[in-house]
């Protein structure tokens, strides 16, 4: 799955050993699986080369996706073809 995390979410993740994230739609921290029981125990945290992305390697206690699917990434994009960008997503020259 892909989710947002701020400093507070990362601090809770490190302290608890379970994944915490920042909900942009609700403007609040959330503990993954806090209500469903589908927690994600953190095995490793890895930073990208710019240190602006954190990859959490986890052992899930259940599905990651809110739909009940194991993964949120299950739909192929246009049969592998490039995606059309929306007007607000157009690359700038």
PDB file with one MODEL, atoms N, CA, C and O in Angstrom:
MODEL        1
ATOM      1  N   UNK A   1       0.839  -1.175   0.000  1.00  0.00           N
ATOM      2  CA  UNK A   1       0.000   0.000   0.000  1.00  0.00           C
ATOM      3  C   UNK A   1       0.881   1.233   0.000  1.00  0.00           C
ATOM      4  O   UNK A   1       2.080   1.134   0.259  1.00  0.00           O
ATOM      5  N   UNK A   2       0.320   2.373  -0.281  1.00  0.00           N
ATOM      6  CA  UNK A   2       1.027   3.642  -0.226  1.00  0.00           C
ATOM      7  C   UNK A   2       0.257   4.531   0.730  1.00  0.00           C
ATOM      8  O   UNK A   2      -0.968   4.628   0.652  1.00  0.00           O
ATOM      9  N   UNK A   3       0.977   5.180   1.631  1.00  0.00           N
ATOM     10  CA  UNK A   3       0.329   6.082   2.571  1.00  0.00           C
ATOM     11  C   UNK A   3       1.282   7.209   2.930  1.00  0.00           C
ATOM     12  O   UNK A   3       2.491   7.099   2.729  1.00  0.00           O
ATOM     13  N   UNK A   4       0.741   8.273   3.455  1.00  0.00           N
ATOM     14  CA  UNK A   4       1.525   9.425   3.890  1.00  0.00           C
ATOM     15  C   UNK A   4       1.934   9.250   5.335  1.00  0.00           C
ATOM     16  O   UNK A   4       1.219   8.627   6.120  1.00  0.00           O
ATOM     17  N   UNK A   5       3.076   9.795   5.684  1.00  0.00           N
ATOM     18  CA  UNK A   5       3.520   9.803   7.080  1.00  0.00           C
ATOM     19  C   UNK A   5       4.202  11.135   7.349  1.00  0.00           C
ATOM     20  O   UNK A   5       4.949  11.643   6.513  1.00  0.00           O
ATOM     21  N   UNK A   6       3.938  11.691   8.520  1.00  0.00           N
ATOM     22  CA  UNK A   6       4.657  12.886   8.937  1.00  0.00           C
ATOM     23  C   UNK A   6       5.610  12.489  10.061  1.00  0.00           C
ATOM     24  O   UNK A   6       5.714  11.307  10.390  1.00  0.00           O
ATOM     25  N   UNK A   7       6.301  13.452  10.648  1.00  0.00           N
ATOM     26  CA  UNK A   7       7.273  13.148  11.692  1.00  0.00           C
ATOM     27  C   UNK A   7       6.617  12.442  12.875  1.00  0.00           C
ATOM     28  O   UNK A   7       7.186  11.499  13.425  1.00  0.00           O
ATOM     29  N   UNK A   8       5.430  12.887  13.269  1.00  0.00           N
ATOM     30  CA  UNK A   8       4.741  12.265  14.406  1.00  0.00           C
ATOM     31  C   UNK A   8       4.393  10.810  14.109  1.00  0.00           C
ATOM     32  O   UNK A   8       4.531   9.952  14.980  1.00  0.00           O
ATOM     33  N   UNK A   9       3.941  10.523  12.883  1.00  0.00           N
ATOM     34  CA  UNK A   9       3.605   9.148  12.501  1.00  0.00           C
ATOM     35  C   UNK A   9       4.845   8.269  12.524  1.00  0.00           C
ATOM     36  O   UNK A   9       4.791   7.127  12.980  1.00  0.00           O
ATOM     37  N   UNK A  10       5.954   8.790  12.037  1.00  0.00           N
ATOM     38  CA  UNK A  10       7.188   8.009  12.039  1.00  0.00           C
ATOM     39  C   UNK A  10       7.695   7.779  13.456  1.00  0.00           C
ATOM     40  O   UNK A  10       8.205   6.700  13.760  1.00  0.00           O
ATOM     41  N   UNK A  11       7.563   8.776  14.328  1.00  0.00           N
ATOM     42  CA  UNK A  11       7.972   8.603  15.721  1.00  0.00           C
ATOM     43  C   UNK A  11       7.144   7.506  16.399  1.00  0.00           C
ATOM     44  O   UNK A  11       7.690   6.673  17.122  1.00  0.00           O
ATOM     45  N   UNK A  12       5.826   7.508  16.164  1.00  0.00           N
ATOM     46  CA  UNK A  12       4.957   6.466  16.734  1.00  0.00           C
ATOM     47  C   UNK A  12       5.298   5.096  16.154  1.00  0.00           C
ATOM     48  O   UNK A  12       5.263   4.093  16.867  1.00  0.00           O
ATOM     49  N   UNK A  13       5.624   5.053  14.877  1.00  0.00           N
ATOM     50  CA  UNK A  13       5.997   3.797  14.232  1.00  0.00           C
ATOM     51  C   UNK A  13       7.242   3.210  14.884  1.00  0.00           C
ATOM     52  O   UNK A  13       7.273   2.028  15.227  1.00  0.00           O
ATOM     53  N   UNK A  14       8.258   4.033  15.053  1.00  0.00           N
ATOM     54  CA  UNK A  14       9.508   3.563  15.663  1.00  0.00           C
ATOM     55  C   UNK A  14       9.271   3.145  17.112  1.00  0.00           C
ATOM     56  O   UNK A  14       9.771   2.107  17.545  1.00  0.00           O
ATOM     57  N   UNK A  15       8.515   3.941  17.862  1.00  0.00           N
ATOM     58  CA  UNK A  15       8.279   3.658  19.285  1.00  0.00           C
ATOM     59  C   UNK A  15       7.456   2.397  19.507  1.00  0.00           C
ATOM     60  O   UNK A  15       7.716   1.641  20.443  1.00  0.00           O
ATOM     61  N   UNK A  16       6.458   2.167  18.647  1.00  0.00           N
ATOM     62  CA  UNK A  16       5.534   1.046  18.851  1.00  0.00           C
ATOM     63  C   UNK A  16       5.919  -0.214  18.084  1.00  0.00           C
ATOM     64  O   UNK A  16       5.539  -1.319  18.470  1.00  0.00           O
ATOM     65  N   UNK A  17       6.684  -0.047  16.984  1.00  0.00           N
ATOM     66  CA  UNK A  17       7.014  -1.186  16.135  1.00  0.00           C
ATOM     67  C   UNK A  17       5.892  -1.561  15.188  1.00  0.00           C
ATOM     68  O   UNK A  17       5.970  -2.580  14.502  1.00  0.00           O
ATOM     69  N   UNK A  18       4.834  -0.733  15.145  1.00  0.00           N
ATOM     70  CA  UNK A  18       3.718  -0.955  14.223  1.00  0.00           C
ATOM     71  C   UNK A  18       3.508   0.301  13.388  1.00  0.00           C
ATOM     72  O   UNK A  18       3.769   1.412  13.849  1.00  0.00           O
ATOM     73  N   UNK A  19       3.033   0.118  12.149  1.00  0.00           N
ATOM     74  CA  UNK A  19       2.889   1.215  11.198  1.00  0.00           C
ATOM     75  C   UNK A  19       1.836   2.231  11.630  1.00  0.00           C
ATOM     76  O   UNK A  19       0.710   1.877  11.979  1.00  0.00           O
ATOM     77  N   UNK A  20       2.230   3.494  11.595  1.00  0.00           N
ATOM     78  CA  UNK A  20       1.346   4.634  11.816  1.00  0.00           C
ATOM     79  C   UNK A  20       1.500   5.566  10.619  1.00  0.00           C
ATOM     80  O   UNK A  20       2.584   5.668  10.044  1.00  0.00           O
ATOM     81  N   UNK A  21       0.434   6.234  10.250  1.00  0.00           N
ATOM     82  CA  UNK A  21       0.433   7.098   9.074  1.00  0.00           C
ATOM     83  C   UNK A  21      -0.297   8.401   9.372  1.00  0.00           C
ATOM     84  O   UNK A  21      -0.879   8.570  10.443  1.00  0.00           O
ATOM     85  N   UNK A  22      -0.257   9.319   8.411  1.00  0.00           N
ATOM     86  CA  UNK A  22      -0.980  10.573   8.488  1.00  0.00           C
ATOM     87  C   UNK A  22      -2.091  10.542   7.451  1.00  0.00           C
ATOM     88  O   UNK A  22      -1.829  10.366   6.261  1.00  0.00           O
ATOM     89  N   UNK A  23      -3.328  10.710   7.896  1.00  0.00           N
ATOM     90  CA  UNK A  23      -4.464  10.764   6.981  1.00  0.00           C
ATOM     91  C   UNK A  23      -4.641  12.195   6.502  1.00  0.00           C
ATOM     92  O   UNK A  23      -4.995  13.077   7.285  1.00  0.00           O
ATOM     93  N   UNK A  24      -4.399  12.424   5.229  1.00  0.00           N
ATOM     94  CA  UNK A  24      -4.580  13.768   4.678  1.00  0.00           C
ATOM     95  C   UNK A  24      -6.054  14.133   4.602  1.00  0.00           C
ATOM     96  O   UNK A  24      -6.402  15.301   4.774  1.00  0.00           O
ATOM     97  N   UNK A  25      -6.923  13.175   4.353  1.00  0.00           N
ATOM     98  CA  UNK A  25      -8.354  13.485   4.235  1.00  0.00           C
ATOM     99  C   UNK A  25      -8.986  13.799   5.591  1.00  0.00           C
ATOM    100  O   UNK A  25      -9.898  14.621   5.672  1.00  0.00           O
ATOM    101  N   UNK A  26      -8.507  13.149   6.658  1.00  0.00           N
ATOM    102  CA  UNK A  26      -9.068  13.380   8.000  1.00  0.00           C
ATOM    103  C   UNK A  26      -8.196  14.301   8.841  1.00  0.00           C
ATOM    104  O   UNK A  26      -8.588  14.703   9.936  1.00  0.00           O
ATOM    105  N   UNK A  27      -7.027  14.632   8.337  1.00  0.00           N
ATOM    106  CA  UNK A  27      -6.059  15.468   9.067  1.00  0.00           C
ATOM    107  C   UNK A  27      -5.793  14.928  10.466  1.00  0.00           C
ATOM    108  O   UNK A  27      -5.883  15.648  11.461  1.00  0.00           O
ATOM    109  N   UNK A  28      -5.457  13.623  10.514  1.00  0.00           N
ATOM    110  CA  UNK A  28      -5.145  13.005  11.800  1.00  0.00           C
ATOM    111  C   UNK A  28      -4.223  11.812  11.611  1.00  0.00           C
ATOM    112  O   UNK A  28      -4.146  11.229  10.529  1.00  0.00           O
ATOM    113  N   UNK A  29      -3.526  11.464  12.682  1.00  0.00           N
ATOM    114  CA  UNK A  29      -2.694  10.261  12.683  1.00  0.00           C
ATOM    115  C   UNK A  29      -3.592   9.044  12.712  1.00  0.00           C
ATOM    116  O   UNK A  29      -4.683   9.088  13.280  1.00  0.00           O
ATOM    117  N   UNK A  30      -3.143   7.956  12.102  1.00  0.00           N
ATOM    118  CA  UNK A  30      -3.873   6.697  12.232  1.00  0.00           C
ATOM    119  C   UNK A  30      -2.918   5.529  12.346  1.00  0.00           C
ATOM    120  O   UNK A  30      -1.888   5.461  11.674  1.00  0.00           O
ATOM    121  N   UNK A  31      -3.295   4.614  13.216  1.00  0.00           N
ATOM    122  CA  UNK A  31      -2.551   3.379  13.468  1.00  0.00           C
ATOM    123  C   UNK A  31      -3.142   2.340  12.540  1.00  0.00           C
ATOM    124  O   UNK A  31      -4.304   1.961  12.694  1.00  0.00           O
ATOM    125  N   UNK A  32      -2.359   1.872  11.578  1.00  0.00           N
ATOM    126  CA  UNK A  32      -2.850   0.880  10.621  1.00  0.00           C
ATOM    127  C   UNK A  32      -3.333  -0.351  11.379  1.00  0.00           C
ATOM    128  O   UNK A  32      -2.567  -0.979  12.109  1.00  0.00           O
ATOM    129  N   UNK A  33      -4.600  -0.688  11.202  1.00  0.00           N
ATOM    130  CA  UNK A  33      -5.186  -1.843  11.862  1.00  0.00           C
ATOM    131  C   UNK A  33      -5.705  -1.555  13.256  1.00  0.00           C
ATOM    132  O   UNK A  33      -6.151  -2.470  13.948  1.00  0.00           O
ATOM    133  N   UNK A  34      -5.656  -0.292  13.684  1.00  0.00           N
ATOM    134  CA  UNK A  34      -6.129   0.062  15.014  1.00  0.00           C
ATOM    135  C   UNK A  34      -7.575  -0.324  15.259  1.00  0.00           C
ATOM    136  O   UNK A  34      -7.925  -0.712  16.374  1.00  0.00           O
ATOM    137  N   UNK A  35      -8.420  -0.227  14.249  1.00  0.00           N
ATOM    138  CA  UNK A  35      -9.824  -0.613  14.416  1.00  0.00           C
ATOM    139  C   UNK A  35     -10.128  -1.972  13.784  1.00  0.00           C
ATOM    140  O   UNK A  35     -10.999  -2.691  14.272  1.00  0.00           O
ATOM    141  N   UNK A  36      -9.428  -2.336  12.710  1.00  0.00           N
ATOM    142  CA  UNK A  36      -9.708  -3.600  12.015  1.00  0.00           C
ATOM    143  C   UNK A  36      -8.943  -4.784  12.586  1.00  0.00           C
ATOM    144  O   UNK A  36      -9.338  -5.936  12.406  1.00  0.00           O
ATOM    145  N   UNK A  37      -7.832  -4.490  13.284  1.00  0.00           N
ATOM    146  CA  UNK A  37      -6.967  -5.564  13.759  1.00  0.00           C
ATOM    147  C   UNK A  37      -5.904  -5.960  12.753  1.00  0.00           C
ATOM    148  O   UNK A  37      -5.044  -6.788  13.052  1.00  0.00           O
ATOM    149  N   UNK A  38      -5.951  -5.372  11.550  1.00  0.00           N
ATOM    150  CA  UNK A  38      -4.983  -5.692  10.495  1.00  0.00           C
ATOM    151  C   UNK A  38      -3.728  -4.829  10.634  1.00  0.00           C
ATOM    152  O   UNK A  38      -3.365  -4.086   9.722  1.00  0.00           O
ATOM    153  N   UNK A  39      -3.075  -4.942  11.789  1.00  0.00           N
ATOM    154  CA  UNK A  39      -1.883  -4.140  12.044  1.00  0.00           C
ATOM    155  C   UNK A  39      -0.730  -4.600  11.168  1.00  0.00           C
ATOM    156  O   UNK A  39      -0.732  -5.707  10.630  1.00  0.00           O
ATOM    157  N   UNK A  40       0.249  -3.724  11.040  1.00  0.00           N
ATOM    158  CA  UNK A  40       1.447  -4.031  10.268  1.00  0.00           C
ATOM    159  C   UNK A  40       2.648  -3.876  11.203  1.00  0.00           C
ATOM    160  O   UNK A  40       3.009  -2.765  11.591  1.00  0.00           O
ATOM    161  N   UNK A  41       3.261  -5.012  11.558  1.00  0.00           N
ATOM    162  CA  UNK A  41       4.454  -4.984  12.409  1.00  0.00           C
ATOM    163  C   UNK A  41       5.649  -4.634  11.530  1.00  0.00           C
ATOM    164  O   UNK A  41       5.910  -5.293  10.524  1.00  0.00           O
ATOM    165  N   UNK A  42       6.369  -3.591  11.923  1.00  0.00           N
ATOM    166  CA  UNK A  42       7.477  -3.091  11.112  1.00  0.00           C
ATOM    167  C   UNK A  42       8.713  -3.966  11.304  1.00  0.00           C
ATOM    168  O   UNK A  42       9.177  -4.177  12.424  1.00  0.00           O
ATOM    169  N   UNK A  43       9.233  -4.468  10.185  1.00  0.00           N
ATOM    170  CA  UNK A  43      10.443  -5.282  10.166  1.00  0.00           C
ATOM    171  C   UNK A  43      11.653  -4.399   9.879  1.00  0.00           C
ATOM    172  O   UNK A  43      12.717  -4.585  10.470  1.00  0.00           O
ATOM    173  N   UNK A  44      11.487  -3.426   8.958  1.00  0.00           N
ATOM    174  CA  UNK A  44      12.591  -2.532   8.592  1.00  0.00           C
ATOM    175  C   UNK A  44      12.029  -1.236   8.035  1.00  0.00           C
ATOM    176  O   UNK A  44      10.958  -1.217   7.429  1.00  0.00           O
ATOM    177  N   UNK A  45      12.764  -0.153   8.248  1.00  0.00           N
ATOM    178  CA  UNK A  45      12.481   1.139   7.632  1.00  0.00           C
ATOM    179  C   UNK A  45      13.673   1.477   6.747  1.00  0.00           C
ATOM    180  O   UNK A  45      14.817   1.430   7.198  1.00  0.00           O
ATOM    181  N   UNK A  46      13.408   1.818   5.493  1.00  0.00           N
ATOM    182  CA  UNK A  46      14.481   2.140   4.555  1.00  0.00           C
ATOM    183  C   UNK A  46      14.213   3.514   3.947  1.00  0.00           C
ATOM    184  O   UNK A  46      13.074   3.846   3.619  1.00  0.00           O
ATOM    185  N   UNK A  47      15.267   4.304   3.800  1.00  0.00           N
ATOM    186  CA  UNK A  47      15.166   5.624   3.193  1.00  0.00           C
ATOM    187  C   UNK A  47      15.674   5.580   1.762  1.00  0.00           C
ATOM    188  O   UNK A  47      16.593   4.824   1.446  1.00  0.00           O
ATOM    189  N   UNK A  48      15.067   6.400   0.888  1.00  0.00           N
ATOM    190  CA  UNK A  48      15.600   6.512  -0.465  1.00  0.00           C
ATOM    191  C   UNK A  48      16.838   7.405  -0.436  1.00  0.00           C
ATOM    192  O   UNK A  48      17.197   7.933   0.617  1.00  0.00           O
ATOM    193  N   UNK A  49      17.484   7.574  -1.571  1.00  0.00           N
ATOM    194  CA  UNK A  49      18.749   8.304  -1.627  1.00  0.00           C
ATOM    195  C   UNK A  49      18.616   9.772  -1.247  1.00  0.00           C
ATOM    196  O   UNK A  49      19.592  10.376  -0.802  1.00  0.00           O
ATOM    197  N   UNK A  50      17.437  10.362  -1.410  1.00  0.00           N
ATOM    198  CA  UNK A  50      17.212  11.759  -1.037  1.00  0.00           C
ATOM    199  C   UNK A  50      16.678  11.918   0.380  1.00  0.00           C
ATOM    200  O   UNK A  50      16.532  13.036   0.874  1.00  0.00           O
ATOM    201  N   UNK A  51      16.391  10.806   1.025  1.00  0.00           N
ATOM    202  CA  UNK A  51      15.827  10.795   2.385  1.00  0.00           C
ATOM    203  C   UNK A  51      14.491  11.526   2.462  1.00  0.00           C
ATOM    204  O   UNK A  51      14.183  12.172   3.464  1.00  0.00           O
ATOM    205  N   UNK A  52      13.688  11.417   1.376  1.00  0.00           N
ATOM    206  CA  UNK A  52      12.352  12.013   1.418  1.00  0.00           C
ATOM    207  C   UNK A  52      11.243  10.981   1.205  1.00  0.00           C
ATOM    208  O   UNK A  52      10.068  11.333   1.102  1.00  0.00           O
ATOM    209  N   UNK A  53      11.627   9.716   1.141  1.00  0.00           N
ATOM    210  CA  UNK A  53      10.668   8.615   1.053  1.00  0.00           C
ATOM    211  C   UNK A  53      11.115   7.526   2.019  1.00  0.00           C
ATOM    212  O   UNK A  53      12.294   7.181   2.092  1.00  0.00           O
ATOM    213  N   UNK A  54      10.141   6.989   2.764  1.00  0.00           N
ATOM    214  CA  UNK A  54      10.423   5.889   3.689  1.00  0.00           C
ATOM    215  C   UNK A  54       9.669   4.664   3.195  1.00  0.00           C
ATOM    216  O   UNK A  54       8.461   4.714   2.964  1.00  0.00           O
ATOM    217  N   UNK A  55      10.388   3.579   3.038  1.00  0.00           N
ATOM    218  CA  UNK A  55       9.777   2.300   2.686  1.00  0.00           C
ATOM    219  C   UNK A  55       9.698   1.478   3.959  1.00  0.00           C
ATOM    220  O   UNK A  55      10.717   1.214   4.598  1.00  0.00           O
ATOM    221  N   UNK A  56       8.486   1.072   4.330  1.00  0.00           N
ATOM    222  CA  UNK A  56       8.305   0.229   5.512  1.00  0.00           C
ATOM    223  C   UNK A  56       8.151  -1.216   5.068  1.00  0.00           C
ATOM    224  O   UNK A  56       7.232  -1.551   4.320  1.00  0.00           O
ATOM    225  N   UNK A  57       9.044  -2.059   5.528  1.00  0.00           N
ATOM    226  CA  UNK A  57       8.895  -3.492   5.311  1.00  0.00           C
ATOM    227  C   UNK A  57       8.125  -3.996   6.522  1.00  0.00           C
ATOM    228  O   UNK A  57       8.555  -3.806   7.660  1.00  0.00           O
ATOM    229  N   UNK A  58       6.989  -4.638   6.280  1.00  0.00           N
ATOM    230  CA  UNK A  58       6.109  -5.027   7.386  1.00  0.00           C
ATOM    231  C   UNK A  58       5.692  -6.486   7.293  1.00  0.00           C
ATOM    232  O   UNK A  58       5.758  -7.108   6.232  1.00  0.00           O
ATOM    233  N   UNK A  59       5.260  -7.014   8.432  1.00  0.00           N
ATOM    234  CA  UNK A  59       4.575  -8.299   8.491  1.00  0.00           C
ATOM    235  C   UNK A  59       3.126  -7.972   8.825  1.00  0.00           C
ATOM    236  O   UNK A  59       2.821  -7.596   9.956  1.00  0.00           O
ATOM    237  N   UNK A  60       2.226  -8.113   7.843  1.00  0.00           N
ATOM    238  CA  UNK A  60       0.833  -7.746   8.063  1.00  0.00           C
ATOM    239  C   UNK A  60       0.058  -8.815   8.828  1.00  0.00           C
ATOM    240  O   UNK A  60       0.299 -10.012   8.675  1.00  0.00           O
ATOM    241  N   UNK A  61      -0.876  -8.353   9.652  1.00  0.00           N
ATOM    242  CA  UNK A  61      -1.753  -9.267  10.378  1.00  0.00           C
ATOM    243  C   UNK A  61      -3.044  -9.507   9.607  1.00  0.00           C
ATOM    244  O   UNK A  61      -3.947 -10.183  10.101  1.00  0.00           O
ATOM    245  N   UNK A  62      -3.134  -8.967   8.419  1.00  0.00           N
ATOM    246  CA  UNK A  62      -4.324  -9.115   7.577  1.00  0.00           C
ATOM    247  C   UNK A  62      -4.139  -8.285   6.325  1.00  0.00           C
ATOM    248  O   UNK A  62      -3.035  -7.820   6.041  1.00  0.00           O
ATOM    249  N   UNK A  63      -5.220  -8.096   5.568  1.00  0.00           N
ATOM    250  CA  UNK A  63      -5.134  -7.351   4.317  1.00  0.00           C
ATOM    251  C   UNK A  63      -4.670  -5.911   4.536  1.00  0.00           C
ATOM    252  O   UNK A  63      -4.957  -5.308   5.570  1.00  0.00           O
ATOM    253  N   UNK A  64      -3.955  -5.372   3.559  1.00  0.00           N
ATOM    254  CA  UNK A  64      -3.493  -3.985   3.630  1.00  0.00           C
ATOM    255  C   UNK A  64      -4.551  -3.009   3.125  1.00  0.00           C
ATOM    256  O   UNK A  64      -4.668  -1.897   3.641  1.00  0.00           O
ATOM    257  N   UNK A  65      -5.311  -3.412   2.133  1.00  0.00           N
ATOM    258  CA  UNK A  65      -6.261  -2.514   1.478  1.00  0.00           C
ATOM    259  C   UNK A  65      -7.578  -2.418   2.251  1.00  0.00           C
ATOM    260  O   UNK A  65      -8.046  -3.393   2.837  1.00  0.00           O
ATOM    261  N   UNK A  66      -8.161  -1.217   2.236  1.00  0.00           N
ATOM    262  CA  UNK A  66      -9.450  -1.015   2.904  1.00  0.00           C
ATOM    263  C   UNK A  66     -10.582  -1.816   2.255  1.00  0.00           C
ATOM    264  O   UNK A  66     -11.649  -1.977   2.847  1.00  0.00           O
ATOM    265  N   UNK A  67     -10.345  -2.324   1.020  1.00  0.00           N
ATOM    266  CA  UNK A  67     -11.359  -3.133   0.342  1.00  0.00           C
ATOM    267  C   UNK A  67     -11.344  -4.586   0.809  1.00  0.00           C
ATOM    268  O   UNK A  67     -12.232  -5.368   0.472  1.00  0.00           O
ATOM    269  N   UNK A  68     -10.307  -4.940   1.603  1.00  0.00           N
ATOM    270  CA  UNK A  68     -10.152  -6.322   2.044  1.00  0.00           C
ATOM    271  C   UNK A  68      -9.165  -7.103   1.197  1.00  0.00           C
ATOM    272  O   UNK A  68      -8.868  -8.260   1.492  1.00  0.00           O
ATOM    273  N   UNK A  69      -8.649  -6.471   0.134  1.00  0.00           N
ATOM    274  CA  UNK A  69      -7.650  -7.122  -0.720  1.00  0.00           C
ATOM    275  C   UNK A  69      -6.294  -7.122  -0.010  1.00  0.00           C
ATOM    276  O   UNK A  69      -5.997  -6.233   0.788  1.00  0.00           O
ATOM    277  N   UNK A  70      -5.490  -8.120  -0.312  1.00  0.00           N
ATOM    278  CA  UNK A  70      -4.168  -8.231   0.288  1.00  0.00           C
ATOM    279  C   UNK A  70      -3.332  -6.990  -0.016  1.00  0.00           C
ATOM    280  O   UNK A  70      -2.614  -6.501   0.856  1.00  0.00           O
ATOM    281  N   UNK A  71      -3.417  -6.482  -1.236  1.00  0.00           N
ATOM    282  CA  UNK A  71      -2.640  -5.319  -1.665  1.00  0.00           C
ATOM    283  C   UNK A  71      -3.559  -4.285  -2.295  1.00  0.00           C
ATOM    284  O   UNK A  71      -4.567  -4.633  -2.911  1.00  0.00           O
ATOM    285  N   UNK A  72      -3.213  -3.026  -2.142  1.00  0.00           N
ATOM    286  CA  UNK A  72      -3.939  -1.955  -2.823  1.00  0.00           C
ATOM    287  C   UNK A  72      -3.560  -1.900  -4.304  1.00  0.00           C
ATOM    288  O   UNK A  72      -4.287  -1.320  -5.110  1.00  0.00           O
ATOM    289  N   UNK A  73      -2.429  -2.500  -4.661  1.00  0.00           N
ATOM    290  CA  UNK A  73      -1.912  -2.445  -6.027  1.00  0.00           C
ATOM    291  C   UNK A  73      -2.193  -3.764  -6.737  1.00  0.00           C
ATOM    292  O   UNK A  73      -1.358  -4.667  -6.763  1.00  0.00           O
ATOM    293  N   UNK A  74      -3.374  -3.849  -7.305  1.00  0.00           N
ATOM    294  CA  UNK A  74      -3.766  -5.073  -7.984  1.00  0.00           C
ATOM    295  C   UNK A  74      -4.297  -4.829  -9.392  1.00  0.00           C
ATOM    296  O   UNK A  74      -4.452  -5.769 -10.172  1.00  0.00           O
ATOM    297  N   UNK A  75      -4.576  -3.566  -9.718  1.00  0.00           N
ATOM    298  CA  UNK A  75      -5.124  -3.231 -11.034  1.00  0.00           C
ATOM    299  C   UNK A  75      -4.001  -2.826 -11.976  1.00  0.00           C
ATOM    300  O   UNK A  75      -3.176  -1.971 -11.651  1.00  0.00           O
ATOM    301  N   UNK A  76      -3.981  -3.457 -13.154  1.00  0.00           N
ATOM    302  CA  UNK A  76      -2.977  -3.091 -14.141  1.00  0.00           C
ATOM    303  C   UNK A  76      -3.404  -1.804 -14.826  1.00  0.00           C
ATOM    304  O   UNK A  76      -4.582  -1.629 -15.134  1.00  0.00           O
ATOM    305  N   UNK A  77      -2.468  -0.908 -15.065  1.00  0.00           N
ATOM    306  CA  UNK A  77      -2.757   0.383 -15.678  1.00  0.00           C
ATOM    307  C   UNK A  77      -2.763   0.265 -17.193  1.00  0.00           C
ATOM    308  O   UNK A  77      -1.714   0.080 -17.810  1.00  0.00           O
ATOM    309  N   UNK A  78      -3.947   0.372 -17.792  1.00  0.00           N
ATOM    310  CA  UNK A  78      -4.081   0.357 -19.254  1.00  0.00           C
ATOM    311  C   UNK A  78      -3.341  -0.798 -19.910  1.00  0.00           C
ATOM    312  O   UNK A  78      -2.731  -0.620 -20.965  1.00  0.00           O
ATOM    313  N   UNK A  79      -3.383  -1.960 -19.315  1.00  0.00           N
ATOM    314  CA  UNK A  79      -2.694  -3.100 -19.896  1.00  0.00           C
ATOM    315  C   UNK A  79      -1.198  -2.872 -20.019  1.00  0.00           C
ATOM    316  O   UNK A  79      -0.545  -3.456 -20.885  1.00  0.00           O
ATOM    317  N   UNK A  80      -0.655  -2.028 -19.159  1.00  0.00           N
ATOM    318  CA  UNK A  80       0.772  -1.751 -19.194  1.00  0.00           C
ATOM    319  C   UNK A  80       1.128  -0.518 -19.994  1.00  0.00           C
ATOM    320  O   UNK A  80       2.278  -0.078 -19.969  1.00  0.00           O
ATOM    321  N   UNK A  81       0.159   0.056 -20.712  1.00  0.00           N
ATOM    322  CA  UNK A  81       0.426   1.262 -21.500  1.00  0.00           C
ATOM    323  C   UNK A  81       0.562   2.460 -20.566  1.00  0.00           C
ATOM    324  O   UNK A  81       0.151   2.398 -19.407  1.00  0.00           O
ATOM    325  N   UNK A  82       1.126   3.529 -21.060  1.00  0.00           N
ATOM    326  CA  UNK A  82       1.271   4.722 -20.227  1.00  0.00           C
ATOM    327  C   UNK A  82      -0.097   5.299 -19.901  1.00  0.00           C
ATOM    328  O   UNK A  82      -1.040   5.187 -20.683  1.00  0.00           O
ATOM    329  N   UNK A  83      -0.184   5.917 -18.733  1.00  0.00           N
ATOM    330  CA  UNK A  83      -1.433   6.517 -18.291  1.00  0.00           C
ATOM    331  C   UNK A  83      -1.586   7.905 -18.867  1.00  0.00           C
ATOM    332  O   UNK A  83      -0.605   8.629 -19.035  1.00  0.00           O
ATOM    333  N   UNK A  84      -2.820   8.277 -19.171  1.00  0.00           N
ATOM    334  CA  UNK A  84      -3.085   9.647 -19.611  1.00  0.00           C
ATOM    335  C   UNK A  84      -3.050  10.547 -18.385  1.00  0.00           C
ATOM    336  O   UNK A  84      -3.612  10.208 -17.344  1.00  0.00           O
ATOM    337  N   UNK A  85      -2.394  11.685 -18.506  1.00  0.00           N
ATOM    338  CA  UNK A  85      -2.311  12.617 -17.400  1.00  0.00           C
ATOM    339  C   UNK A  85      -3.496  13.569 -17.441  1.00  0.00           C
ATOM    340  O   UNK A  85      -3.934  13.985 -18.513  1.00  0.00           O
ATOM    341  N   UNK A  86      -4.010  13.911 -16.263  1.00  0.00           N
ATOM    342  CA  UNK A  86      -5.056  14.926 -16.186  1.00  0.00           C
ATOM    343  C   UNK A  86      -4.457  16.288 -16.470  1.00  0.00           C
ATOM    344  O   UNK A  86      -3.236  16.444 -16.437  1.00  0.00           O
ATOM    345  N   UNK A  87      -5.279  17.265 -16.746  1.00  0.00           N
ATOM    346  CA  UNK A  87      -4.810  18.602 -17.096  1.00  0.00           C
ATOM    347  C   UNK A  87      -3.922  19.193 -16.005  1.00  0.00           C
ATOM    348  O   UNK A  87      -2.939  19.869 -16.307  1.00  0.00           O
ATOM    349  N   UNK A  88      -4.261  18.942 -14.738  1.00  0.00           N
ATOM    350  CA  UNK A  88      -3.469  19.498 -13.643  1.00  0.00           C
ATOM    351  C   UNK A  88      -2.186  18.715 -13.415  1.00  0.00           C
ATOM    352  O   UNK A  88      -1.328  19.155 -12.649  1.00  0.00           O
ATOM    353  N   UNK A  89      -2.038  17.570 -14.059  1.00  0.00           N
ATOM    354  CA  UNK A  89      -0.847  16.750 -13.895  1.00  0.00           C
ATOM    355  C   UNK A  89       0.124  16.874 -15.058  1.00  0.00           C
ATOM    356  O   UNK A  89       1.151  16.197 -15.079  1.00  0.00           O
ATOM    357  N   UNK A  90      -0.188  17.735 -16.030  1.00  0.00           N
ATOM    358  CA  UNK A  90       0.663  17.846 -17.205  1.00  0.00           C
ATOM    359  C   UNK A  90       2.070  18.262 -16.822  1.00  0.00           C
ATOM    360  O   UNK A  90       2.249  19.204 -16.049  1.00  0.00           O
ATOM    361  N   UNK A  91       3.075  17.571 -17.352  1.00  0.00           N
ATOM    362  CA  UNK A  91       4.450  17.969 -17.071  1.00  0.00           C
ATOM    363  C   UNK A  91       4.728  19.361 -17.627  1.00  0.00           C
ATOM    364  O   UNK A  91       4.222  19.727 -18.688  1.00  0.00           O
ATOM    365  N   UNK A  92       5.521  20.120 -16.916  1.00  0.00           N
ATOM    366  CA  UNK A  92       5.901  21.471 -17.357  1.00  0.00           C
ATOM    367  C   UNK A  92       7.214  21.396 -18.121  1.00  0.00           C
ATOM    368  O   UNK A  92       8.134  20.680 -17.724  1.00  0.00           O
ATOM    369  N   UNK A  93       7.295  22.131 -19.205  1.00  0.00           N
ATOM    370  CA  UNK A  93       8.511  22.153 -20.023  1.00  0.00           C
ATOM    371  C   UNK A  93       9.576  23.012 -19.394  1.00  0.00           C
ATOM    372  O   UNK A  93      10.668  23.145 -19.946  1.00  0.00           O
TER     373      UNK A  93
ENDMDL
END
